[in-house]
């Protein structure tokens, strides 16, 4: 049975989806009695914490999964009707979070042609569609390149082009910007808006609230149910409920809430920074008499108050004139690092930022000897790590490297066995390894007795990541390198990982190097910030020094922390404020001082 086509391109009726856990055959309900429709040409954002059912919902719309109960109709076709499977997938194209999971060919244009070829489109028409799709996503000039030579943002644009070449009426994007730098995120969102303006229906699954705020409609899911559904300005009125669901609100919504709490008359329908800046710089913005104490009614970090380990001035890691060339002497020769020099002090916290392809990952792999320099040197505790092969084992004991998506490295039957693996390989006894594992597990905020005998694969996404990081912490490295530890996590898990890092910083006596695309995290946590661009160290300074270079950062594909960007735009509008604020607390205090005439 099919519906006659109408204004709704997607119709979901009492959708139920269940699956069985492999480890214990337990039946899990991922989607429970969900009903809604999506109008043609609309832009809908779906948000919710990890495990809320968002991705499962998307896969049911695209017929990658079939309902356990209820029904899903796409363009009038029942997704359970195998006879119309191609029509369904041509009508509703799917773009996944990780583009590497979607790219299948060795040449960009061949990859984009893959979908139309499988639909039986004529070769001449395929050629036309491929060229048109690549031009839409600004990747036509890269059509002859290999996808694995592209940046993350470029790969995602190719994945979108591959879907567009099938001429879908609806595009479902499952966290397409989760792995991208600020410039890559902005480029993908520009493409999404362009497609929407051309009449294509957009369903965007995201953890970024500023992206959700750009949609016509927001659907919030939790525990397999739809809990909020409406236009963004109405949904974000429920800030308390949204936070109860372990989600965030856009920076402008949060800032407006705090300003209202401190006596300012701010309209409740302001949900983006530009609108808030415009309102504040107008004559309409007023402030009541407010005490100095009330100017700081902002929630503070809930980490332990243990004193941080003092920096001693001792250099634990030093890079001198580091150079690395991939495929040297070959047609695809690439200079990944060029004359990079810096030093890290004991107990310091440094953030490493840069656009995708700037050399960050290549750099950190030199710090524990996974890559050998083409030129220059790396010193750990004053010794050249390539002075003798026998030293690399000690280097890797002292320099712990946690890769992006570390949960992919989990492999043991239980959490305890997985965390003990590293210490045992360092030659510790079983008893010693378990003691170190217990300390590491408790340090990251997990209950040792509760999780030690559980399968790591049965944990939530955030718990898996903490356990994976535990495996490195248990080896008690003197230096800990974290490569995008919050990538792809929902706001609650992101927050938990940051609390874990802050706790390690305060209690662990460890030198930390954090690689991140999140400028707010870098500003909040780091003592110093290293900025990479084109394989070179572009800047090395304090967060205040680095993020004072707004125009320059934009030119190299980076953004500002939300609070800094807000103050920067406020100053551009003519308001006499400083642009040094790194946190919402600092921005709030500066705005209130300005409104009182104290600036």
N, C-alpha and C positions, 0 to 999 in steps of 0.2 A: 504493500500500500504506500502511496506517495501523496504528499500534499500538492495542491495546485500552487504554483509560484505566486508569492505575494510580496509584501514589503519586507518580510523577514527572511533573510538568507539562511539563518540558523534558528532552529526551534528545538528546544530541549524540554522533554516532558518526563518528570518524575525519574530522572536518571539515577540508577543505582549501579555502582561498579565495585566488585569484590575480587580479591585475589588471595592466594594461599602463600604464607611464608614458607620458604623452602626448608628452613632448619627445623620447624616443628609442625608444619602443615596447618597452622592456625589460620582461620579465615579472617581477613582484614577488610573492613569496609572503607574504601578510599573516597567514594562519592555516595552520598545518601540523600535520595529524594530531592534532587536539584531540578528546578524548572525555571527557564527564562528564554527569551528570544533575543536575537540580534538583528537590527534593521540593516538593510542594504545601505552601503555608503557611510556607515557609522564608524566611530573610533572608540572601542571599548578596552579599558585596562582591567586586568584581573590581578589582584594582589592577595597575598596571604603568606603566612610563615611556611617554612619547609614542612612538607607532609600534610598541608591543608587540602590538597587535591587539585591544585592548579594545573600541573602538567598532565595529570590523569584526565582532567576535563579536556585539555587541548587535544590529547591523543584520541579521545572519544569523538571529538568533532571531526578529526581528520581520518577516522576509521582505522587508525593504527591499533586501537582497542575497541572492543564491542561491548555494549551495555550488558550487565548482568540482569538488569531490569529497567523498565521504562524504555524511552526511545530518544534518538537524536536524528533530526532531519536536516540535511544540507541541500539547499536549492530544491527542496521538495522530495529528495531521495532519502529513504530510510537507510542509515549506515549499516544495518544488518543485511541489507539486500546486496549480495555479492555481485549480482548482475550489473549493478550501477556503481561499482567500486571506483572505476576510473573517472566517471563523471563527478563523483564526490571529491576525489583527491585533486581533480583539475579545478573544481570550484573553490576548494579550500586548501590552499598550499600551506606547508608547514616549514618554519625556519627554527632550527634548534639552537640551544644555548651555545654549544661548542661547535663551531663551523667545521672542525676537523672530522666530526662524526658525519658530516653531510657531503663533503667533497670527495669525489670518487675517481676523478681522472687526473692525468699528469699534466694537462694543459688547461688553462683557465677556460678558453672558449669551448673545449670539449666537455668540460664539466657542466657548463651552462646549457649545452645542447642535450645533455643526458635525459632530462625530463621530457622535452618535446619528442625526442626519438622514441621513447617508450610509449608515447601517446600515438605514435604512428603518423606524426606530422610530416608533410612533404619536405625533402631536403632544402629546396629553395626557400620555403617558408621558415624552416629552422634557422637558416643563415640570417634571415631578416630579423627573426625574434631574438637571436643571440646578440646581434649587434645592437639592437634597440635596447635590450635589457642591460647590457654592459654600459651603454652610454647613460642610461638612467641612473646607475649607481656610480658613475664616474670611474669605471674600471676598463673602459674600452682600450685604453693605451696599454693595458697589461694583459691583453687577451692571449698573447703567445707565451706568457710566463707560466712557470710551474706553480701551482697553488702553495706548495710548501716553502716557497721563497717569499711569500707575501707576509705582511704583518697581520696581527689578529683582526684588526679592523678591516683590512682589505679582504681577508678571507671571508669575513661575515658579509661584506658587500657582494662578493661572488656568490655566496650561498643564497642571498636574497635575489640576485639576478637569475640564478637557476630556477627559483620558484616563479619569478615574474615571467620567464620565458614560456611557462605553461599557461599563461594568461588566466590566472585565477581571478575570481570575483572577490575572494576573501583571502587575506593572508594572516595566518596565526603565527605569532613570533613568541617563542618560549625563552624568555630572558636573553634576548639577543645581544645585550650590552654588558652582561655580567662579567665578562673576561676582558673588557676593553679599557684603554686609557681614556682620559677626558675627551681628547680630540676624536677618537674612534667612536665613543658614545654619541657625541654631538653629530657626527657624520651619519651614523645609523638612524638617529632620530630625525634628521633632516630628510632622509630617504623615506622614512615612514610617513612623515607629513606630506611629502610630495605625492606618494601613492594615494594617501587619503584624499588629497585635493583632486586627484584624477578620478575619484569615485570608487576606489577599491575599499572594501570593508576591512578594517583593521581590528584584530584581537591581539592585544599586547599583554603578555604575562611578564611582570617585572617586580623587583624588590626595591626599585628606586622610586621614591614617592614623588620626586620632581618630574619624572617621566609620566607617572600615573596622572598627575595634575594636568598634563597637556591633552588628555583624552576628553571625549564628550561625556563619557560615562565611566564610573568605577564600580566594579564588583569585588567585594572583599569576601574571601572564603576562609573558613576555619573548620577543621575536623570534618571535612567533606560536605559542609553546608555553606550556603550563601547567607552571610550575616548582615551585610550592608550592600545596597545597590542604589545608585543615584548619580546625579551630576556631581563633579568634584567639589564644588563649593558647599553642597549639602552634606556630602559624605564627610568632609573634613571638619564639619561642625561637631562631629562625634569624636573629638580628639582623645577624650578619656577612654572611650570604648575601644578605639583603635589601638591605644597603648596597652589596654588590657589584653588585646589579642597578640601582644608582643610585636607590634609593628610601629613604624614611625609615622610622622606627618612631615610635609615639606618644611624646609627651614623657615620660609616666610610665614607659614601657619604657626609654627612654634614661637617665632619672634613676636608675632602679633599677639599671641596669647600672653606672653610675658609682659609686653608693653601695656596691655589692658589690665593685667594684674597690678601694674605699677602706676595706674592712674591715667593712662592715655586712652582717648576715644578712637578705637580702631574698628572699622567695619568688619563684620564677621565673614564677609564673602571674599576677602583678600587671601589668595592662595599661592601667589607667585611673587618673587623678589621684585621684579620690575614694577608691579602694581603697588606693592608696599612702599617702595622708594618714592614713586610718584605721589602717593598720598602723604607720606611724611614730609616731603619737601613743599607741600601745598599749605595754604593758610588754614585748611580744614583741620589739620592735626593739632589737637590741644592736649594739655596736660594739667591734671589737678595738683594740688599741693601734696607732695609725697615726701615722706621722711627718707633720710639717707639710708637707713637700714632696709626699708622696703625695696630699695632699688636693686636688691640682689636676691629677689625671690625666684631663684633658679635652682633646680635640682643639681646637686653636686655629685661627683663620682662616688659610687658606693664600694670602692675597693678598700682594702684594709689600710689602716693609717700607719703601718709599720714604716719607720724611717728608711729612705732610700740609701743604698750603699754609696758612699762618697767616691767620686772619681779621684784617683791617686795621681794622675798625670803620667802614669806609666803607659807606654805604648804597647798594645797587645797585638795589633795588626798594622802593617804598613805596606802600601803598594807604591812602587817607584817606577815611573815611566813605563807602565804596563801596556803592552801591545799584543793583540791577538788577531790573526788572519785565518779565516776559514778558506779551504780550497786554494791555498797559495799556488800561484802559477797556472791555475786552470781558468777556463772562460768565466766561471761563476765565482771567481775570487772575491772575497768580501772582507773588508777591514771592520771587525766588530769592536775592537778597542784600540785607541790610538793615544799613546802618551798620557795615561791616567796615573795620577799620583795623589795619595791622601794617607792619613793615619787615623786609627781608632784608639781612643784611650780606654783603659781598664774601667769597667762599670759604667761606660757611657751608653747612651741610646741614640742611634743614628738612623734616620730614614733615608732610603735610596729611592728617588723618584725619577721619572723620565717616560717619554712616550714609548709605545711598543716598538721594539727594534732599536732602541737607543743604546743597548749594550748592558742593561742591568743584570740579566740572567747569566750572560757570559762572564761578567765581572765577578759575581758571587761564587761561581764555580771555580774560579782561580783561588779563592780564599781557603778552600780545603783540599786543593790539589786535584780536583776532578778534571780540570783543564790545565795544560802547561803553557806558559807564556811563549808567544812568538818572539817577544822582546821584553826587556824590563824584568823586574823581580817582585816577589811576594815574600814578606817577612812575617812570621808568626813568633811572638815572644823573642824578637830580635834575630831569629835564624831564618835564612833563605830556605824555604820549604823544598826547593829542588836542589839543595846542596848534596843530597844523597837519598836514594830511594827508601832506605830504611826509616827515614823520618816521616814519611807520609802517614803511617799508621798512627803515630803520635799526634800529627796534625789533625787527623780526622777524629781523634778522641777529644781534642781540645776545641775544635771548631765544628759545632753541630749545624748541619744544613737541613732545613725543612723545606721541601719542594712545594710548589703550588699544587693544590689538591692532594695533600699528603695521605688522605684516606685511601687513595688508590694503592698505597703501599702496604695496607693491612693485609695479613695473610694467615695469621695463626688462628687456632680454634677458640682461644679465650683471650680476653683483654690482658690478663696477667702474663700469659705466654708471649704475647706480641710485644708488650713493653719490656719484658725481660730479655728479649732477643739480643738487643744491642749490648747491654752489660755482660751477658754470657759470652758474647763474641770478643769482649775485651779481656776475657780470662777470669772473670769473677766467679765465685761459687754460686750455687743456686740460692743459698740463703742470702748472700750479699746482693745478688741481682734482685731478689724479691723485696729486700729492704729499700733499695734504690727505686724500684718500680712503685712501691707503696708511697714513698715520699713524692715522686713525680706526679702520680695520679691525684694525690690530695692537693698538691700545689696548684693544679689546674682546675680545682673546684669540683672534682668528682668524688663520690663516696666509694672508697676502696672496696669495702665489703660488698657493696651493692653491685659493682661492675666487674670485679676481678674474674668471676667465672662465667660471665656472659660472653656470647659471641660478639666480636667487634662489629660484625655485619648486621647485628640486630639493633644497634644503637641509632639514635637520631643523627642527622647530618652534622650538627654542631658537636655532638659527643664523639662521633667518629674522628673528626678533625682534632679534637683535644687529645684523644687516645693516640693518634698518629704522632702528634707533637710530643706526647709523653715519651714515646720510644726514643726520641732524641734527648729529651731532658734527663731521662734516667741514666744516660751515660755521663751526666754532670759535666758538660762542656764548659769551658771558660768563656766561650763566645758562641752566641746563638744567632743564626741567620734564618730569617723567616721570609719566604718568597710568597707574597700575596696571601697571607694566612686567612683572610676573610672573604676571598673571591667566591662568588656564587652563593653566599650564605644569606639567610633572611636577617632582618634587623635584630631579632633576639639573639640568634647565634653569633652574628657579627659583634654585638655588644658583649656577649659572654667571652668571645675570644680576646677582645680588647681588655676586658677585666683580667683575664688570665695573663696576658702579656704584662699589664701593669703590676700584677702581683709578683711575677717573675722578676720584673725590674726592681721592685722594692725589697724582695726577700732573697732572691737567688744569688745576688752578687755576680751577675753575668753581664758581659758586654753584649749588647743587642744591636743587630743590624736588620731593620725592617724594610723590605721591598714592598712598595704599595702604589696603587693608582688612586688611592683615596687621600686627597689633600687634607681633609679634616683630620684623619687619623695621624698623618705625618705631623701636622701642626700641634696636635694635642699631646702626643707621646714623646716626640723626639727632642733631644738637646741640640742636635745639629741635623742639617739636611744636605745630602749630596744630590746634585741634579745632573743627570746624564743627557746628552744630546749628540746624536750621530757618532757614538763611540767615544766621545770625549767627556771629561768632567767639566760641565758648563759652569757650575757654581758649587761652592762649599761654604755654608754659613749657618747661622741660627735660623729658626723658623721665621722670625721677624724680618731678618735680612733677606731671606730668599723670597718670601711671599710679598715683600714690598715691590717686587719687580713684576707687576701685573702684566704690562704690555709685552715684556720680554718672554715671560712664561707662556703667554698666549701664542706667541710666534713659534715656540718650539712644541706646541701641542699640549700644553698643560694648563690646568685651571688653578683656582685659588680655593682655600677652605671656604665653606659657605658663609661664615661670619665675615671673613675678610672681603669676599666678593660683594656682600651686602653693603659694607661700609665704603668700599671703593665706588660702587654705583651711587651711593648716597652723596659722596663727595663730588662725583661727576655731575650730579644734578644741581650743584651749587651750595650744598650744605657744608658748613665749615667744620667737618669732623676729621679725625685722624683715621688712617686706614691700617692701623697696626693690630686691630683686634683679630685674634685667632679662634676664639670660642664665642658661643652665644652669650656667656656671662659678660665677657669683655665688651661685646657689641652693645648689649643692653645698657651697661653702665655708661658707655660713651653717648648713646642716643639720649639717655635721660639727662646727662650733664649738659648736652647741647640744648635740650628743650628748656632747661632751667636757666640758660644763659651763662653757664659756667665755662664754656669753651670759647 
